[in-house]
Structures are given as C-alpha cells and as structure tokens.
C-alpha cells in the first residue's frame, strides 16, 4: 500500500457553541483521489481550511507529507494547491494575468509547469484576454484549478469544486482529476454529490462534524447490512408517509421515480408489504429488491448516528 500523504488524528474544531468537527481521524494515501462526502454543514470546508493551514484546530493534529500543519505551515503552503468552494480569483484581471500572478507568488512561471496544466489551459487559451469575472461557471472552475496547480503541488485540496456548474463541466472536471492522479498528485476533494463519490478511490462520509465511515465506494455499501426495496404505486405522493407507518419500517425516502424502503427484519415478507400497501388504498404496487448504493448507505449511517433506529 502507498504511504500516507495526509494524516488527520483526532481533529476537533468549534466556533462558539457550534461544533464544526468532532474527533476526526483518517489518512489519505499518496497518489489517490480521496472524497469527503456530506451535505452543507457536515464540516468539510472547516477540515479543508485546517489542512490548508488557514485556521487552527482546537485539538488533534495533522500532517501533510510528514510536515505538521501548525509548526511547518510555511513549508506546507509552498507544497499544496487549494481551490476553495467560492471563486476567489481576481475578477478584474484577465485569465492570463491571474495565472501569471499566481505563478509569481510561488516564484515560478506558466512555462515552467506548463505540462501539468496544458490540458486545462488549452481550453482557456481562446479566452486568455477575457476578464476572469466574465467567464462562464465551467471556465472559472478550470481557471481556478490551473492557478491551484501552477506551482506543481504535492497535494491538491478541492472544496466542492463542481458545485453550481453544469453536468458536462462536472464530467470534464473529473476527467481532469483522473489525469492529475496519473502524475502522482494526491487529491483531497469534497462534494455534496453522491454520484461523484463513485469516482474517488476512497471516500469519507461526514455528517454534523463527525466522520461516519471511510472506505472504497464499493466496500462502503457493505458497511450497513440492509434489506432494500424500490417501490412504485399509483399515488406516489402518499407512499413515503405510508411506508414509514409500516410496523417493520426502518426508513423510506424518495429516490428518483421510486421510493427506497428499508425493512428492519432480516427476512422481510414482500407479499405482506404489498398487502399492507393495498389496504392503505394503493394499487399498481410494484416492489423490487435492490442492492444499496452509496446514498442509501449514507442515509443508514446518518440514522444510526442520530439514533433514529435502535437496530439497523
């Protein structure tokens, strides 16, 4: 196994009465894409800001390639790239001016590390004289990534980089990350999108400042054993509430055009469930047993953490 590049040990952080992080520990290995998965308020951004030496943890410690984030913060800043969630470049400077400015901050040049940003910058080149503030969301994203890479960082931190951009730009962005991984850059990326979790080598699921689980996308779906069903009926607007009233219900939530229902029993009776729904006034009942995905596992882990159900 590769050596750890980022090591987080028992990191906690509070802002007043709000606990942003609570005893978070995990490792990111050299050359992998590690995804922090969670909704707004999960603690992803706070952890990113701690690891990029922008704020101090209240307790715990972390290292980047063996360097302590507190005592060696100057050295770390020279060796990492950071793309915050909000566009933070200079909107009145052109694409080229922004890139040259960030290169000068790290005493390098566009030409020196051009091979690293070539694939990205070639898409920006037709707009290199355009002010950054006038770019589309996808182009702003590419420019921010280029600026974060221009000094050839050892570790790249990306805080919700695809939020607010179109589906095509999201896909292109992840293709770029795959190419960067091939150049042995360690990537820690946060996202609220469950479909992006499957694009990572490993993921960490976060909720309310806590780390719920860490594993590969495939393995993480095995963490919570469950009997899961996809259900459709004629009156979908009533289905979720009806399923939650079923005596053996563990959870029920809308999932696209169906409702995902999880049963508390090891061997649920599908015929009995179907009869229950018919008694509730539903017709055209379709019940299909399915394997849980990453989002299903995340919901189950959150319920276990919140104590919604005694046994999952």
N, C-alpha and C positions, 0 to 999 in steps of 0.2 A: 504493500500500500504506500502511496505517496506520503511525503512528510507534511505535517500540518503547516499551513501558511498563516492562518488566522486562528488564534486560540482565545476563547472567551471563558472566563472562570468566575462564576457566582456574581455576575454584574447586576447591580440594582441601581435605580435612579428614581427619585421623587421630585415633583415640582409642587411645593406646598403640600397640600393634602392628597394630591393625585400621585398614585404610584404608576410611573411610566414603564419601569422594568423591575421584575422581581426574580432575583436569583437565577439569571440566565447563564447557561453554560453550553458550549458546543465548539466544534472545530471545523474549519474549512481547509480542505487539503489542497496542496499545490496543484495548480492547473485545472481545477474543477470549477464548474458553474454551480454555485450554491444559491438556492432561492429561499428568501424569507417570505412566507405566505401568511397573509392576515388582512383583516379589514382595517379601515381607518381607526386609529386609537389603540391598535394592537401593541404598539411600542417599536415598530420597525424603524421609523425615522429617528427616534431617540437613540436606538442602538447604532444606527449608521453614523450619527453625529458624534457618538462616543468613540467609535472605531476610527473615525477620520480626525480625531483629536480636536474637535470643535467644542465639546463640552466634557466635563469630568464626571466619571461615575461616582455615586455616593459610597459604594463599596464594591469589592471584587477587583479583578484585574484582567487585562487583555494584552496580547502581543501580536505584532504584525511581523512575520518572518523573524521572530526571536527578539524583536525590539518592543520594549514596554511603551504603551501608548501615552503614558504620563511623563516618564523621565526621558524618553527618547522621541518626543513629539516632533522636534525639528527634523530629525533624520527620517521619520516616518512620512512627513508631508512631502519630502522630496521623492518618495518611492511609491506613492499611491496616486490614483486618479479618483476623482469624486464627481459624480453627476447628481446634483440634488433634484428633488421632485419638481420644483418650480424652475422655469427657465431663468437663469441667473447671469447670463452673459450681458454684454453692453449693447442695448438695442440700437443706439445711435452710431455704433461702429459697423463697418461692413463685415461680411463673412471673413474675408481675408485679414482684415485688421484685427478682429477678435482672435483669430488663430495665431497670428504673429505676436500679438500681445501676450497670450498665454504661453507661447513658446519662449518668449523673452524672460518671463517670470522664472522659468526653470533653466535659464541660460542655455537654451537650445534653439533650434530653428525648424521650420516646416520641412526643409530639405533634409535635415539630418535624420529624422524619423519618418520620412515620407512613406516608406514601405508599409509601416504599421497602419497609417490612416488612408492609404491610397484608395482602397475600395470605397471608403466612405466619402473621402474628399472629392473623388471624381464625380460623384452625384451632386456635390455642392458647387463644383467649379463654374458651371454656367451662371451661377448667382453670386460669384465671389465679390462683386462690387455692390451687391444689394445690402442695405442695412439689415442687421440681424432681426430687428423688431418687425420687419416687413415679411419675414419668411413664413411659410406655412408651418403647421404644427410638426409635421414629419421632418421638414428641413431643419427646424430649430433643434429637434431631437438629434439629428445627425451632426449638426454643428457642435452641440454641447458634448457629444461623445468624442468628436475629433479633438476638442480642446482638452478633454479629460485624458486623452491618450497621447498628446503631442510630445510629452517628455518620456514616453515608454515606461509606464508604471509597472511595478511588480504585481500589485493588487489593484483591481478596479472595483469601486463601490458605486452602485447604481440604485438610487432611491426612487422607486416607482417610475422608471423611465418611459413606460408606454402609456401612462395614464393620459387620457384626453386626445390620443391620436387615433387615426383610422385603422381599420383592420389590416389593410395592406402594409401600412407603415410599421405596425406591430410585427407582422411576419418578417418584413425585411430587417427589422432591428434584431430579432432573434437569430436570423441568419448571420448577421454581422458578429454577434456574440460567439456563435459557433466557430467562426473563422478566427476570432481573437483567442479563443481557447486553444486552437491549434498552434498558437505562438507562445504557449505556456504562460499566459496571463491568468492569474487566479481572479475569478469574478464572483462577487457577492452582490446579488440583485434582489430587491424587494418588490413585491407586486401584490395587488389585491385580486388578481385574475387567476382563478383556479386552472384555466386551460394552459396558462404559462408554466404552472408548476411541473407539468409533464415534460417540459423542455429542459429542465435542470437535471444535473447529475444526482444531487441530493437536495432535499428541502427541509426546512424547519417551519413548523406551523406555530403561529403566535396568536394569542388572544389575551387582552387585558394585561399586557406586560409580562405574561408567562409564556415560556416555551412548552408547547404541548407535546411535541414529538419531533424527532429528527430521523430521517431515513431516505432511501431512494423512493422515487414516485411509485414504483411497483410494490416495494415492500411495505410502504406506509399504509396501503389499503388492507394489509393483513393484520394491522395492529388492533383493530376492534372487531371481533367476530360478530357478525350480524346476519339475520335473515332479511333480505331487502326485496321489495316488490315495486314494480312500476304499475300504476293503476290508472285506468281511464273509465269514465262513466258518461252518461248523457248530460248531467248537470255538474260540470267541473267546479263551479263557483262554491258549491256546498261540500265538496268532497273532503278537503283538508280538515275542516272542523268535525265532520262526521267520523273520520278515521281516528282523530285524536280522542274521541269519546269511546272508542272501542276498548274493552277492558284490558286487552293484551298489547295495546299500542305503546311503543317506545318513542316514536316520532313520526310525523307526517309533514311534508313540505312540498311546495310546488317545484317542479323541475322540468322546465320547458312545457311541453304539451301534456305531461303526465304529472302524477303526484307520486313521490317516493315515500313508501311506507315501510317502517322498520318494526318488526314484531319482537316482543320481549321473550318469547318462548324459543327453545332450541329447535322444535319441530312444529312450526305453525301449521294450522289446518286451513288451506286455501279455500276449500269448499265452504267451511264455516264462515270465513271472512266474506266470501261472496254472498252468502245468505244474509249476513248481517247488513250488508250494503243494500240488498234488495228490500229488507224490512225497513230501512231508512228512506225508502222511496226512490232509489236509483234503479235505472235499467241500462241495458247495453254495457254491463260490467265486464271489463277486460282486466285480468290480473296476470302479470308476467313476473316470474322470479328473475332477478338480475344480480350481477356482481357489483359490489360497491365501488365507486370511483373515489378520487381524491376529495372531492367536495363532500361526498357522503361521510367519509371518514372524518373530515374536519368537523362537520356538524356533530357527529357522535362524540368526538373528543371534547368539544365545547360543552356538550350536555353533561358529560362525565365530570368535567372540571367545575361546572356550575352546580353539580349535584341535582340536576333535573330529574335524573332517574337513579335509583339505588343500585341497579344492576344493568349493565349493558351487555 
